[in-house]
Amino acid sequence: MTVDVIIVGGGGSGLACAAAAAQRGLDVVVLEKRPAPGGTTGIAIGSFTASRTKWQREAGIDDDPAEHERDAGQFGPPEHQRLNNDSLRQFFLEHGADTLAWLEQLGLSFHGPHPEPPNRVPRMHNVVPNAKAYIAALQAELSRLGGRLICDADVQSLMRDDPEQPAAVTGVTYLRHGKTETLRARLAVVLAAGDYAASPELIGRHRGEEFTCIEGINAHATGDGHKLAEQAGAQLVNMQITYGPELRFVPPPREPFTQLLPASGSSMRVMGWLARRAPKWIIRRLIKRLLVTWQHPEDALFEDGAILLNQQGERFCNELQSPAREIAVARQTGKVGYVLLDQRLVRRYEAWPHFISTAPEIAYAYASDYLRLRPDIAVAGSLANVCQRRGLDPARVAETLRSYHAQLETGADPYGRRDGPADAAMDASWLLLGPLKAYFTTTEGGVAINRQFQALDALGRAIPRLYAVGQNGLGGMVLWGHGLHIAWAITSGRLLGEQLGTTSGTTQPNET
Ligand SMILES: Cc1cc2nc3c(=O)[nH]c(=O)nc-3n(C[C@H](O)[C@H](O)[C@H](O)COP(=O)(O)OP(=O)(O)OC[C@H]3O[C@@H](n4cnc5c(N)ncnc54)[C@H](O)[C@@H]3O)c2cc1C
């Protein structure tokens, strides 16, 4: 079978590309390896950071993508920002607002803009009710226009069999229900296969062998698109930069309430209408439920004296040293750890500015929020009680606390800490949070691309008919902070889809 465009991956970037190309009359097929589309986009919170948007204007905020680019460079470690592809990020930020408007036309609603320093003005727009709405709306648009999504289709290799253009990518082979299938593309093969947070091979090669024990939050983010690009001779850039590892609580056994809210159809539009009029505290409450699902416990908890325990009830690292702490957690039984807070800390982490986790400046989750919303990972009571409820040996934990205190007094803590829970009494009140794991949230390495999203080889030459978008095609940009990854995924997908529709029938662009 031959189509105009093949898209590898049915997450945010792939579906955006497919929907935009289908809007321009192209024959599109999305191949998705999972039984359903969504990818990491589908489990995200859904924040979309952009400048000069309609929502900003309505809030009286005067903004500019050039200012946004300056602020984007203030997020995260400076040594990473030094590696940023400035011109591509500037290009991206200039198109974010149009993407939001496009998404609104597809029926999506947003609340915000919310502040997130060091952004100097509020730029974070949050989709209602969560990121699953992106997938639902894009999939609905694709299907309305006759585009096809084939699930359980695991793309294995790129084809290059055009005798007139041997370097050109002409199609893909994919595995479906145990059978190898082929599909050819007249115009483009688009890599939209997400990140490599769950690829020990790519993580080991680029970040270091010691990180291979750490999982990706999305266990299916295995960097397939990066590997396919590499096999086709594309250059991969900034592969050593990862978002994480971070400690995060394991997900709830059932989907949280907000994940169950309607993400498509008329009910979603009603929710969007309500969200724009709802008091801020209701929005915060909704976001709080997402916060306790995936957000990481703040480092301040450990700085204030909380300790980490393993399943055997023992300490195993210096809780203040990251990423050594995350590597240590990933090496424990079941790859899990628990955070133990004494009575003093439980009281302290009950009011701002002492929160357990946050979506900065939007919502904060405190000890009582975790006890109320995540009883599966938060227990309070006597030491014996909290330990028994998590299968930890209370006597062993009490012994760990006693020896830790003795070591603190003599300065002999084997892991080098000088503080700890103030109260080691067995009958005092404690809060035990966990299990938690060390996770990579996402990765910042991607295929080198130009502004036409063409994959580039080591000499900067475009590989004919091969394109990359989303996390797969980051092109050397550093997108630290909240909301830029989804903004890039959907913006890059939309722009490429529109471009393919516009240039079809003419010569393919080749600007580098
Ligand atoms: C918990 C969490 C919360 C987040 N929240 C936010 C947020 O609020 N805002 C924000 O900006 N960013 C957020 N992020 C990051 C953001 O969600 C992602 O970076 C972004 O959505 C990635 O989009 P994508 O299209 O590049 O990849 P994905 O959405 O992951 O899509 C890739 C798709 O390709 C498929 N695929 C992979 N390999 C193959 C193959 N061989 N064959 C066929 N299909 C394949 C995958 O199954 C997947 O469906 C969050 C990340 C996490 C983990």
The ligand as an ORCA input file, in Angstrom:
! r2SCAN-3c Opt
* xyz 0 1
  C       3.794     12.441     33.938
  C       4.154     13.417     32.865
  C       3.509     14.636     32.830
  C       3.849     15.570     31.827
  N       3.175     16.741     31.808
  C       3.487     17.636     30.849
  C       2.765     18.860     30.747
  O       1.798     19.105     31.468
  N       3.172     19.761     29.792
  C       4.205     19.504     28.937
  O       4.535     20.349     28.099
  N       4.878     18.329     28.986
  C       4.521     17.390     29.891
  N       5.171     16.190     29.899
  C       6.054     15.860     28.753
  C       5.177     15.701     27.467
  O       3.956     15.068     27.805
  C       5.854     14.916     26.357
  O       7.183     15.337     26.178
  C       5.118     15.099     25.012
  O       3.724     14.923     25.191
  C       5.662     14.124     23.996
  O       4.853     14.097     22.841
  P       5.349     13.229     21.586
  O       4.289     13.260     20.586
  O       6.714     13.648     21.198
  O       5.501     11.733     22.182
  P       4.388     10.751     22.718
  O       3.171     11.456     23.157
  O       5.058      9.863     23.706
  O       3.989      9.894     21.433
  C       4.865      8.961     20.850
  C       4.040      7.782     20.345
  O       4.826      6.971     19.486
  C       4.523      5.614     19.727
  N       5.650      4.793     19.255
  C       6.892      4.699     19.802
  N       7.656      3.843     19.105
  C       6.882      3.392     18.081
  C       7.099      2.453     17.037
  N       8.265      1.787     16.886
  N       6.092      2.209     16.164
  C       4.890      2.840     16.298
  N       4.622      3.707     17.298
  C       5.611      3.985     18.173
  C       4.323      5.599     21.224
  O       3.644      4.430     21.655
  C       3.552      6.878     21.455
  O       2.166      6.690     21.362
  C       4.847     15.245     30.869
  C       5.498     14.011     30.919
  C       5.146     13.097     31.891
  C       5.833     11.765     31.914
*
